Amino acid sequence: MQAKVKFSVKIVVLLVILTEHALAFMMPTILAYMIHGLLSKNTDSEISDSDISYYTGVIEGSNRFMAFIGCLIWGTISDNIGRKYSLLIVLCGICATSFGFSLAQSFEAAVAWRMFSGVFAGVIPIMKAMLRDISDDSNIAVLYSYFGTGYGLASIVGPIIGGVFSHPYRHLAIFDTPFFHDFPYFLALFTHSIFCIIAFLLILYFVPYKAPEQSNTQDKKSLFTNKNYLTSLFIFGFIAIVQFAYRILMTLWVKTDRNHSGLGWETEEKVGFMNSLSGIIVTIFPLIFTPILSNSLGVIKSLILLLCSMIPIVIGISWTSELDGIPLWGLLVILNGLSIGITTVLVGFISIAVSNSVPSNITGAAMGFAQSSTALFRAFATTSTAWLYGASRQWTFGFPFDVHFAFMCIALACLIDIATIKFALDPAVEKRKQSDKEIPLIEKKV
């Protein structure tokens, strides 16, 4: 029988994740245009798509690299001071860095603020550890469905904020002031800071403090001999590659002109509108399919099914540029929504596998290291995908070595992950472990 979780806890999970990911979904909407504006301040020459691709990779790759450090630190801290206090601290940091990023007037300043933002990237590992603390095997998938729904709502809210609140003087005369011309992204990023404050208050008043369980250095060292944990990290890493390579690729592809098989969108509004429509699918998909797949297939089979589904979807998106009008918008919104929705559910299932691989007293450290590891995969994905896409724009080989090539590389990452799950992941991850004795090790303890 499924144990019930308080409604207030579900709402906190949903809204905190909404706050965390709203910025992540805002970035693809505004980043390429923001970088173009910052670079244009220092040169009179034309800024090429290749330049934008390169600098986009630098700024987001730097953020992901610093997130590696941030997740590692905050996951471990949450094991020592508790989940509640850790969440409050990182939300303050995210609020401050989002505000600072809105006032960046140079590319170097923007990089610095995104790097600082990465240092406070502790919300996700702390929240995942908290889900382990307040659930059992019967209801953890339900909680992750709210986790995914918060992600889905962020995929609607983030692009809307990024698309509509950027350059607000274009829409309302009240914002037609020198300040908003100098800082065209201030309103969008300031709005995100307000979200952080609301999330802070929700945690402060609705999440009770739970004293951390005792752990020691030896407990944490056991992570590096834990076969299922390490295998799950590798799988998680490739899911991150699929997720973030797709995200940065869409940022660049929508701006590529039609003559080169892109969409040729020149402003943020269309990007934000498309992502927001897709966000409806992303919001509903995890809430429905996470519990259904968990109950009917379990963790491993669900991961394989979802990754298999991603392959035709991600390849198909690159061909939507051949369409126009309603067929283009309809197919693009559906495929984009399914792609983001599927990767959201994938993250939920692999997070359950990671959680089930370790005892509860080191869940924060395990989740922190998992998130840190995937941050490196994300840094690799964003930087290499941006470089690869920019390079493919210069190639003269024709299909498949054109804009479609980067999409095909994402499909290849899905195939690698499927093979790893099929042949390396132990079925023991289907149920959580209570002690080290129940955890399969690469080398048995003596």
The 8 nearest C-alpha neighbors of each residue, nearest first, counted from 0:
[[1, 2, 137, 138, 3, 136, 135, 294],
 [0, 2, 137, 138, 3, 136, 135, 4],
 [3, 1, 138, 0, 137, 4, 135, 134],
 [4, 2, 1, 5, 138, 134, 6, 137],
 [3, 5, 6, 2, 8, 9, 134, 138],
 [6, 4, 8, 7, 3, 9, 10, 133],
 [5, 7, 9, 8, 10, 4, 11, 3],
 [8, 6, 10, 5, 9, 11, 205, 4],
 [9, 7, 11, 5, 6, 10, 12, 4],
 [8, 10, 6, 12, 7, 11, 13, 145],
 [11, 9, 13, 7, 8, 12, 14, 6],
 [10, 12, 8, 14, 13, 9, 15, 7],
 [13, 11, 9, 10, 15, 14, 146, 16],
 [12, 14, 149, 10, 16, 11, 145, 146],
 [15, 13, 17, 11, 16, 12, 10, 18],
 [14, 16, 18, 17, 12, 198, 13, 11],
 [17, 15, 19, 149, 18, 14, 13, 20],
 [18, 16, 149, 14, 153, 15, 20, 19],
 [17, 19, 15, 16, 21, 20, 194, 195],
 [20, 18, 16, 17, 21, 15, 22, 122],
 [19, 21, 23, 22, 17, 153, 18, 16],
 [22, 20, 157, 153, 24, 18, 23, 17],
 [23, 21, 25, 20, 24, 157, 26, 19],
 [22, 24, 20, 21, 26, 25, 19, 157],
 [25, 23, 157, 21, 22, 26, 154, 158],
 [24, 26, 157, 22, 158, 161, 28, 23],
 [25, 27, 30, 28, 29, 24, 23, 22],
 [28, 26, 250, 30, 29, 25, 24, 247],
 [29, 27, 25, 26, 271, 158, 267, 161],
 [30, 28, 26, 32, 27, 33, 31, 161],
 [29, 31, 33, 26, 32, 27, 34, 28],
 [32, 30, 34, 33, 29, 35, 51, 55],
 [33, 31, 35, 30, 34, 29, 36, 267],
 [34, 32, 30, 36, 35, 31, 29, 37],
 [35, 33, 37, 31, 36, 32, 38, 30],
 [34, 36, 32, 38, 33, 37, 39, 31],
 [35, 37, 33, 39, 34, 38, 32, 40],
 [38, 36, 34, 39, 40, 105, 35, 106],
 [37, 39, 35, 40, 36, 41, 34, 106],
 [38, 40, 36, 42, 41, 37, 35, 43],
 [41, 39, 38, 37, 42, 36, 43, 105],
 [40, 42, 39, 38, 43, 37, 105, 44],
 [43, 41, 39, 44, 40, 38, 45, 46],
 [42, 44, 45, 39, 41, 40, 46, 38],
 [45, 43, 42, 46, 39, 41, 47, 38],
 [44, 46, 47, 43, 39, 42, 48, 35],
 [45, 47, 50, 44, 48, 35, 39, 51],
 [48, 46, 50, 49, 45, 51, 52, 35],
 [47, 49, 51, 50, 52, 46, 389, 255],
 [48, 50, 389, 52, 47, 51, 53, 390],
 [51, 49, 53, 47, 52, 48, 54, 46],
 [50, 52, 48, 54, 49, 53, 55, 31],
 [53, 51, 49, 385, 55, 50, 54, 389],
 [52, 54, 50, 56, 51, 55, 386, 49],
 [53, 55, 57, 56, 51, 52, 58, 50],
 [56, 54, 52, 58, 57, 53, 51, 59],
 [55, 57, 382, 53, 54, 385, 59, 60],
 [58, 56, 54, 60, 55, 59, 61, 53],
 [57, 59, 110, 61, 55, 60, 56, 54],
 [60, 58, 62, 61, 56, 57, 55, 63],
 [59, 61, 378, 63, 57, 62, 382, 56],
 [62, 60, 64, 58, 59, 63, 114, 57],
 [61, 63, 114, 59, 117, 113, 65, 60],
 [64, 62, 378, 66, 60, 374, 65, 61],
 [63, 65, 61, 67, 66, 62, 378, 375],
 [66, 64, 117, 67, 68, 62, 118, 63],
 [65, 67, 117, 69, 63, 120, 64, 68],
 [68, 66, 371, 374, 65, 64, 69, 70],
 [69, 67, 71, 65, 66, 70, 72, 118],
 [68, 70, 118, 66, 72, 120, 119, 71],
 [71, 69, 121, 367, 371, 73, 72, 120],
 [70, 72, 367, 368, 68, 371, 69, 74],
 [71, 73, 69, 70, 75, 74, 76, 68],
 [74, 72, 76, 121, 70, 75, 71, 77],
 [73, 75, 367, 363, 364, 77, 76, 71],
 [74, 76, 364, 78, 73, 77, 72, 363],
 [77, 75, 73, 79, 78, 74, 80, 72],
 [76, 78, 81, 82, 79, 74, 80, 75],
 [79, 77, 75, 363, 76, 211, 81, 80],
 [78, 80, 76, 77, 81, 211, 75, 212],
 [81, 79, 77, 78, 76, 211, 84, 82],
 [82, 80, 77, 211, 83, 78, 210, 79],
 [81, 83, 77, 85, 84, 125, 86, 129],
 [84, 82, 86, 85, 81, 208, 87, 206],
 [85, 83, 87, 86, 82, 81, 88, 80],
 [84, 86, 82, 88, 83, 87, 77, 89],
 [87, 85, 83, 89, 84, 88, 122, 90],
 [86, 88, 84, 90, 85, 89, 199, 83],
 [87, 89, 91, 85, 86, 90, 84, 92],
 [88, 90, 92, 119, 91, 86, 87, 93],
 [89, 91, 93, 87, 92, 88, 195, 94],
 [92, 90, 94, 88, 89, 93, 95, 87],
 [91, 93, 89, 95, 90, 94, 119, 96],
 [92, 94, 90, 96, 95, 91, 116, 97],
 [93, 95, 192, 91, 97, 92, 195, 96],
 [96, 94, 98, 92, 93, 97, 99, 91],
 [97, 95, 99, 93, 98, 116, 94, 112],
 [96, 98, 100, 94, 99, 95, 188, 93],
 [99, 97, 95, 101, 96, 100, 189, 188],
 [100, 98, 96, 101, 102, 97, 95, 112],
 [99, 101, 97, 103, 112, 102, 98, 109],
 [100, 102, 185, 98, 99, 188, 184, 103],
 [101, 103, 99, 100, 182, 104, 185, 98],
 [104, 102, 100, 109, 108, 101, 105, 99],
 [103, 105, 102, 108, 37, 106, 109, 182],
 [106, 104, 108, 107, 37, 103, 109, 38],
 [105, 107, 109, 108, 37, 110, 38, 34],
 [106, 108, 110, 105, 109, 111, 103, 104],
 [109, 107, 111, 105, 103, 110, 106, 112],
 [108, 110, 106, 112, 103, 107, 111, 100],
 [111, 109, 107, 58, 113, 108, 112, 114],
 [112, 110, 108, 114, 109, 113, 115, 107],
 [111, 113, 115, 109, 100, 114, 110, 96],
 [114, 112, 116, 110, 62, 115, 111, 109],
 [113, 115, 62, 117, 111, 116, 112, 65],
 [116, 114, 112, 118, 117, 113, 111, 96],
 [115, 117, 113, 114, 118, 96, 119, 93],
 [116, 118, 66, 65, 62, 120, 114, 115],
 [117, 119, 69, 115, 65, 116, 66, 120],
 [120, 118, 89, 117, 69, 116, 121, 92],
 [121, 119, 117, 69, 66, 70, 118, 122],
 [120, 122, 70, 73, 119, 123, 124, 69],
 [121, 123, 125, 124, 126, 120, 86, 89],
 [122, 124, 126, 125, 121, 127, 120, 370],
 [125, 123, 366, 367, 127, 126, 74, 121],
 [124, 126, 128, 122, 123, 127, 74, 82],
 [127, 125, 129, 123, 128, 124, 122, 130],
 [128, 126, 130, 124, 129, 125, 123, 131],
 [127, 129, 125, 363, 131, 126, 130, 362],
 [128, 130, 126, 132, 127, 131, 125, 133],
 [131, 129, 127, 133, 132, 128, 134, 126],
 [130, 132, 128, 129, 134, 133, 127, 354],
 [133, 131, 129, 130, 134, 128, 359, 135],
 [132, 134, 130, 131, 129, 135, 4, 139],
 [135, 133, 139, 131, 132, 130, 138, 136],
 [134, 136, 137, 138, 139, 131, 133, 2],
 [137, 135, 138, 139, 430, 431, 134, 140],
 [138, 136, 1, 135, 139, 2, 0, 140],
 [137, 139, 141, 140, 136, 135, 1, 134],
 [138, 140, 142, 141, 134, 136, 135, 137],
 [141, 139, 143, 142, 138, 290, 144, 289],
 [142, 140, 144, 138, 139, 143, 290, 145],
 [143, 141, 139, 145, 144, 140, 146, 138],
 [142, 144, 146, 140, 145, 141, 347, 147],
 [143, 145, 286, 147, 141, 285, 146, 142],
 [146, 144, 148, 147, 142, 143, 13, 149],
 [145, 147, 143, 144, 149, 148, 13, 12],
 [146, 148, 150, 144, 145, 285, 149, 343],
 [147, 149, 282, 151, 145, 150, 146, 286],
 [150, 148, 13, 17, 152, 16, 146, 151],
 [149, 151, 147, 153, 148, 152, 17, 20],
 [282, 152, 150, 281, 148, 154, 153, 149],
 [151, 153, 149, 155, 154, 282, 150, 148],
 [154, 152, 21, 17, 156, 150, 155, 151],
 [153, 155, 278, 151, 152, 24, 157, 156],
 [156, 154, 275, 278, 152, 153, 157, 158],
 [155, 157, 153, 159, 158, 154, 160, 152],
 [156, 158, 21, 25, 24, 160, 153, 159],
 [159, 157, 271, 161, 25, 160, 162, 156],
 [160, 158, 162, 156, 271, 161, 157, 163],
 [159, 161, 164, 157, 158, 187, 163, 162],
 [162, 160, 158, 25, 159, 187, 165, 164],
 [161, 163, 268, 271, 267, 159, 160, 158],
 [164, 162, 160, 165, 159, 161, 268, 167],
 [163, 165, 187, 167, 160, 161, 186, 162],
 [166, 164, 184, 167, 163, 183, 161, 162],
 [165, 167, 183, 168, 169, 164, 184, 179],
 [168, 166, 164, 169, 165, 170, 174, 171],
 [169, 167, 175, 174, 171, 170, 166, 172],
 [168, 170, 167, 166, 171, 172, 175, 174],
 [169, 171, 168, 167, 172, 166, 163, 174],
 [172, 170, 168, 173, 174, 169, 167, 175],
 [171, 173, 175, 174, 168, 170, 169, 176],
 [172, 174, 171, 175, 168, 176, 167, 170],
 [173, 175, 168, 172, 176, 171, 167, 179],
 [176, 174, 168, 172, 173, 179, 177, 171],
 [175, 177, 178, 174, 179, 180, 173, 168],
 [178, 176, 180, 179, 181, 175, 182, 174],
 [179, 177, 181, 176, 180, 182, 183, 175],
 [180, 178, 182, 183, 181, 177, 176, 174],
 [179, 181, 177, 183, 178, 182, 176, 166],
 [180, 182, 178, 179, 183, 177, 104, 176],
 [181, 183, 179, 185, 180, 184, 178, 102],
 [182, 184, 166, 179, 180, 165, 185, 181],
 [185, 183, 165, 187, 182, 186, 101, 188],
 [184, 186, 101, 188, 182, 187, 183, 189],
 [185, 187, 189, 188, 184, 164, 190, 165],
 [188, 186, 164, 190, 160, 184, 185, 189],
 [187, 189, 191, 190, 185, 186, 101, 97],
 [190, 188, 192, 186, 191, 187, 98, 185],
 [191, 189, 193, 188, 187, 192, 186, 194],
 [190, 192, 194, 188, 189, 193, 195, 187],
 [191, 193, 94, 189, 195, 190, 194, 97],
 [194, 192, 190, 196, 191, 195, 197, 189],
 [195, 193, 191, 197, 192, 196, 18, 198],
 [196, 194, 192, 198, 193, 197, 94, 90],
 [195, 197, 199, 193, 194, 198, 200, 192],
 [198, 196, 194, 200, 199, 195, 201, 193],
 [199, 197, 201, 195, 200, 196, 15, 194],
 [198, 200, 196, 197, 202, 201, 87, 195],
 [199, 201, 203, 197, 198, 202, 204, 196],
 [202, 200, 198, 204, 203, 199, 205, 197],
 [203, 201, 206, 199, 205, 200, 204, 198],
 [202, 204, 200, 201, 205, 199, 206, 87],
 [203, 205, 201, 202, 206, 200, 207, 199],
 [206, 204, 202, 201, 203, 207, 7, 8],
 [205, 207, 202, 204, 203, 208, 83, 8],
 [208, 206, 209, 205, 83, 204, 203, 202],
 [207, 209, 83, 210, 206, 81, 82, 84],
 [210, 208, 81, 211, 207, 82, 83, 206],
 [209, 211, 81, 208, 212, 80, 79, 82],
 [212, 210, 81, 78, 79, 209, 80, 213],
 [213, 211, 360, 214, 210, 78, 79, 359],
 [212, 214, 360, 211, 215, 79, 78, 361],
 [215, 213, 360, 218, 212, 361, 216, 219],
 [216, 214, 218, 217, 219, 213, 361, 220],
 [215, 217, 219, 218, 220, 214, 221, 361],
 [216, 218, 220, 219, 215, 221, 214, 222],
 [219, 217, 215, 216, 221, 220, 214, 361],
 [218, 220, 216, 221, 217, 222, 361, 215],
 [221, 219, 217, 222, 218, 223, 216, 224],
 [222, 220, 219, 223, 218, 224, 225, 217],
 [223, 221, 225, 220, 224, 219, 228, 365],
 [222, 224, 221, 225, 220, 229, 226, 219],
 [225, 223, 221, 441, 222, 440, 226, 442],
 [224, 226, 440, 222, 228, 223, 227, 441],
 [227, 225, 440, 441, 229, 228, 230, 224],
 [228, 226, 230, 229, 225, 231, 356, 424],
 [227, 229, 231, 225, 356, 226, 230, 353],
 [228, 230, 232, 226, 231, 227, 225, 233],
 [231, 229, 227, 233, 232, 228, 226, 424],
 [230, 232, 234, 228, 229, 233, 353, 227],
 [233, 231, 235, 229, 230, 234, 369, 236],
 [232, 234, 236, 230, 235, 231, 229, 237],
 [233, 235, 231, 237, 236, 232, 416, 238],
 [236, 234, 232, 238, 233, 237, 231, 349],
 [237, 235, 373, 239, 233, 234, 238, 376],
 [236, 238, 240, 239, 234, 235, 241, 416],
 [237, 239, 235, 241, 240, 236, 242, 234],
 [240, 238, 242, 236, 237, 241, 377, 243],
 [241, 239, 237, 380, 238, 243, 242, 244],
 [242, 240, 238, 239, 244, 409, 243, 245],
 [241, 243, 239, 245, 240, 244, 238, 342],
 [244, 242, 246, 245, 240, 241, 239, 377],
 [243, 245, 380, 247, 241, 246, 240, 381],
 [244, 246, 248, 243, 242, 247, 241, 249],
 [245, 247, 243, 249, 248, 244, 242, 250],
 [248, 246, 250, 244, 249, 245, 381, 243],
 [247, 249, 245, 251, 250, 246, 244, 252],
 [248, 250, 252, 246, 251, 247, 253, 245],
 [251, 249, 247, 27, 248, 252, 253, 246],
 [250, 252, 248, 249, 254, 253, 255, 247],
 [251, 253, 249, 255, 254, 261, 250, 248],
 [252, 254, 262, 255, 251, 261, 264, 249],
 [253, 255, 263, 264, 252, 251, 265, 262],
 [256, 254, 261, 263, 252, 253, 262, 251],
 [257, 255, 263, 261, 258, 259, 262, 254],
 [258, 256, 261, 260, 259, 263, 262, 255],
 [257, 259, 256, 260, 261, 255, 263, 262],
 [258, 260, 257, 261, 256, 255, 402, 392],
 [261, 259, 257, 258, 320, 402, 256, 262],
 [262, 260, 255, 257, 256, 252, 259, 263],
 [261, 263, 253, 257, 264, 320, 256, 255],
 [262, 264, 256, 254, 255, 257, 261, 253],
 [265, 263, 254, 262, 253, 266, 269, 255],
 [264, 266, 254, 263, 267, 269, 253, 32],
 [267, 265, 268, 264, 269, 270, 32, 254],
 [266, 268, 162, 270, 269, 28, 271, 29],
 [269, 267, 162, 271, 270, 266, 272, 163],
 [270, 268, 272, 271, 267, 273, 266, 264],
 [269, 271, 273, 267, 268, 272, 28, 274],
 [270, 272, 158, 162, 268, 274, 159, 269],
 [273, 271, 269, 275, 270, 274, 268, 276],
 [274, 272, 270, 276, 275, 271, 269, 332],
 [275, 273, 277, 271, 276, 272, 278, 158],
 [274, 276, 155, 278, 272, 277, 273, 158],
 [277, 275, 278, 273, 274, 279, 272, 332],
 [278, 276, 336, 332, 274, 275, 279, 280],
 [277, 279, 155, 281, 275, 154, 276, 280],
 [278, 280, 282, 277, 281, 276, 283, 155],
 [281, 279, 336, 278, 283, 282, 277, 284],
 [280, 282, 340, 151, 278, 284, 279, 336],
 [151, 283, 281, 148, 279, 152, 280, 284],
 [282, 284, 280, 286, 281, 285, 287, 279],
 [283, 285, 281, 287, 286, 280, 282, 340],
 [286, 284, 144, 289, 147, 288, 287, 344],
 [285, 287, 144, 283, 284, 148, 288, 289],
 [288, 286, 285, 284, 289, 283, 290, 291],
 [287, 289, 291, 285, 290, 292, 284, 286],
 [288, 290, 285, 292, 291, 144, 287, 293],
 [291, 289, 293, 140, 292, 288, 141, 294],
 [292, 290, 288, 294, 293, 289, 295, 287],
 [293, 291, 295, 296, 289, 294, 290, 288],
 [292, 294, 297, 290, 291, 296, 295, 289],
 [293, 295, 291, 292, 296, 290, 297, 289],
 [294, 296, 292, 293, 291, 297, 290, 301],
 [297, 295, 292, 300, 293, 301, 294, 298],
 [296, 298, 293, 299, 300, 301, 294, 295],
 [297, 299, 301, 348, 300, 429, 293, 302],
 [300, 298, 302, 301, 297, 303, 420, 426],
 [301, 299, 303, 302, 296, 298, 297, 304],
 [300, 302, 304, 298, 299, 303, 296, 292],
 [301, 303, 299, 305, 300, 304, 345, 306],
 [302, 304, 300, 306, 301, 305, 417, 307],
 [305, 303, 301, 307, 302, 306, 300, 308],
 [304, 306, 308, 302, 307, 303, 301, 341],
 [305, 307, 309, 303, 308, 304, 413, 302],
 [308, 306, 304, 305, 309, 310, 303, 413],
 [307, 309, 305, 306, 310, 304, 311, 312],
 [310, 308, 306, 312, 307, 311, 313, 338],
 [309, 311, 410, 312, 313, 308, 307, 314],
 [312, 310, 314, 313, 315, 309, 308, 410],
 [313, 311, 315, 309, 310, 314, 334, 316],
 [312, 314, 316, 315, 310, 311, 309, 406],
 [315, 313, 311, 312, 316, 317, 406, 407],
 [314, 316, 312, 318, 313, 317, 311, 319],
 [317, 315, 318, 313, 319, 314, 312, 334],
 [316, 318, 315, 319, 314, 403, 320, 406],
 [319, 317, 320, 316, 315, 321, 314, 260],
 [318, 320, 321, 316, 322, 317, 327, 331],
 [319, 321, 322, 318, 262, 260, 261, 317],
 [320, 322, 319, 318, 323, 260, 327, 257],
 [323, 321, 327, 320, 319, 326, 324, 318],
 [322, 324, 327, 326, 325, 321, 320, 328],
 [323, 325, 327, 326, 328, 322, 329, 330],
 [324, 326, 328, 327, 329, 323, 330, 322],
 [327, 325, 329, 328, 324, 330, 323, 322],
 [328, 326, 323, 322, 325, 324, 330, 329],
 [327, 329, 325, 331, 326, 330, 332, 324],
 [328, 330, 326, 332, 331, 327, 325, 333],
 [329, 331, 333, 327, 332, 328, 326, 334],
 [330, 332, 328, 334, 333, 329, 335, 327],
 [331, 333, 277, 335, 329, 330, 334, 328],
 [334, 332, 336, 330, 331, 335, 337, 329],
 [335, 333, 337, 331, 336, 332, 338, 330],
 [334, 336, 338, 332, 337, 333, 331, 277],
 [337, 335, 277, 333, 280, 339, 334, 338],
 [338, 336, 340, 334, 335, 339, 341, 333],
 [337, 339, 335, 341, 336, 340, 334, 342],
 [338, 340, 342, 336, 337, 341, 343, 335],
 [341, 339, 281, 337, 343, 338, 342, 284],
 [340, 342, 344, 343, 338, 339, 337, 345],
 [343, 341, 345, 339, 344, 340, 242, 346],
 [342, 344, 340, 346, 341, 345, 147, 339],
 [343, 345, 347, 341, 346, 342, 285, 289],
 [346, 344, 342, 348, 347, 343, 341, 302],
 [347, 345, 343, 349, 344, 348, 350, 342],
 [346, 348, 344, 350, 345, 349, 143, 351],
 [349, 347, 351, 345, 350, 346, 298, 344],
 [348, 350, 352, 346, 351, 347, 345, 235],
 [351, 349, 353, 347, 352, 348, 346, 354],
 [350, 352, 354, 348, 349, 353, 355, 347],
 [353, 351, 349, 428, 355, 350, 354, 356],
 [354, 352, 350, 356, 351, 355, 228, 231],
 [353, 355, 351, 356, 352, 357, 350, 362],
 [431, 356, 354, 352, 428, 353, 432, 357],
 [355, 357, 353, 228, 354, 428, 227, 432],
 [356, 358, 355, 354, 432, 362, 359, 438],
 [359, 357, 433, 434, 432, 360, 361, 362],
 [358, 360, 362, 361, 357, 433, 132, 131],
 [359, 361, 212, 358, 214, 362, 213, 78],
 [362, 360, 364, 363, 359, 365, 358, 219],
 [363, 361, 365, 359, 364, 128, 360, 366],
 [364, 362, 74, 128, 366, 78, 365, 361],
 [363, 365, 75, 74, 367, 361, 366, 362],
 [366, 364, 362, 368, 363, 367, 369, 361],
 [367, 365, 369, 124, 363, 368, 364, 362],
 [368, 366, 74, 71, 70, 364, 124, 370],
 [367, 369, 371, 71, 365, 370, 366, 372],
 [370, 368, 366, 372, 367, 371, 232, 365],
 [369, 371, 373, 367, 372, 368, 70, 366],
 [372, 370, 67, 368, 374, 70, 369, 71],
 [373, 371, 369, 374, 375, 370, 368, 67],
 [372, 374, 236, 376, 370, 375, 371, 377],
 [375, 373, 377, 67, 371, 63, 372, 376],
 [376, 374, 378, 373, 377, 372, 64, 379],
 [375, 377, 373, 379, 374, 378, 236, 240],
 [378, 376, 380, 374, 375, 379, 240, 239],
 [379, 377, 60, 63, 375, 381, 380, 376],
 [378, 380, 376, 377, 382, 381, 383, 375],
 [379, 381, 377, 244, 240, 378, 383, 384],
 [382, 380, 384, 378, 244, 56, 379, 383],
 [381, 383, 56, 385, 379, 60, 384, 380],
 [382, 384, 386, 380, 385, 379, 381, 387],
 [385, 383, 387, 381, 386, 382, 380, 244],
 [384, 386, 52, 388, 382, 56, 383, 387],
 [387, 385, 383, 389, 384, 388, 53, 390],
 [388, 386, 384, 390, 389, 385, 383, 391],
 [387, 389, 391, 385, 390, 386, 384, 405],
 [388, 390, 49, 386, 392, 387, 391, 52],
 [391, 389, 387, 392, 393, 388, 386, 394],
 [392, 390, 394, 388, 393, 401, 389, 387],
 [391, 393, 389, 390, 394, 388, 401, 402],
 [394, 392, 391, 390, 395, 389, 49, 401],
 [395, 393, 391, 392, 396, 390, 401, 400],
 [394, 396, 397, 393, 401, 400, 392, 391],
 [397, 395, 394, 400, 398, 401, 399, 391],
 [398, 396, 400, 401, 395, 399, 394, 402],
 [399, 397, 400, 401, 396, 403, 404, 402],
 [398, 400, 404, 401, 403, 397, 402, 396],
 [401, 399, 398, 404, 397, 396, 391, 403],
 [400, 402, 391, 403, 398, 404, 399, 397],
 [401, 403, 404, 391, 405, 388, 392, 260],
 [404, 402, 401, 406, 405, 317, 399, 407],
 [403, 405, 407, 400, 406, 402, 399, 401],
 [406, 404, 408, 407, 403, 388, 402, 409],
 [407, 405, 409, 403, 408, 404, 314, 313],
 [406, 408, 410, 404, 409, 405, 314, 411],
 [407, 409, 411, 405, 410, 406, 404, 412],
 [408, 410, 412, 406, 407, 411, 241, 413],
 [409, 411, 310, 407, 413, 408, 412, 414],
 [412, 410, 408, 414, 413, 409, 407, 415],
 [411, 413, 409, 415, 410, 414, 416, 237],
 [414, 412, 410, 416, 411, 415, 306, 417],
 [415, 413, 411, 417, 416, 412, 418, 410],
 [416, 414, 412, 418, 413, 417, 419, 411],
 [415, 417, 419, 413, 414, 418, 234, 420],
 [418, 416, 414, 420, 419, 415, 303, 421],
 [417, 419, 421, 415, 416, 420, 422, 414],
 [420, 418, 416, 423, 422, 417, 421, 415],
 [421, 419, 424, 417, 418, 423, 422, 416],
 [422, 420, 418, 419, 417, 423, 424, 303],
 [421, 423, 419, 420, 418, 424, 425, 417],
 [424, 422, 419, 420, 421, 425, 230, 418],
 [425, 423, 420, 230, 227, 422, 426, 421],
 [424, 426, 427, 227, 428, 423, 226, 420],
 [427, 425, 428, 429, 424, 299, 430, 298],
 [426, 428, 425, 429, 430, 356, 227, 439],
 [429, 427, 352, 426, 430, 355, 356, 425],
 [428, 430, 427, 298, 426, 297, 352, 431],
 [431, 429, 428, 355, 427, 136, 432, 352],
 [355, 432, 430, 356, 433, 428, 354, 136],
 [431, 433, 355, 358, 434, 357, 437, 356],
 [434, 432, 358, 431, 359, 437, 435, 357],
 [435, 433, 358, 436, 437, 432, 438, 357],
 [434, 436, 438, 437, 358, 433, 357, 432],
 [435, 437, 434, 438, 439, 433, 432, 444],
 [436, 438, 435, 434, 432, 439, 433, 356],
 [437, 439, 435, 436, 440, 356, 432, 225],
 [440, 438, 226, 225, 437, 227, 441, 436],
 [441, 439, 225, 226, 442, 443, 224, 438],
 [440, 442, 226, 224, 225, 443, 439, 227],
 [441, 443, 440, 224, 444, 225, 226, 439],
 [442, 444, 440, 445, 441, 439, 224, 225],
 [445, 443, 442, 440, 436, 224, 221, 441],
 [444, 443, 442, 436, 440, 441, 435, 221]]
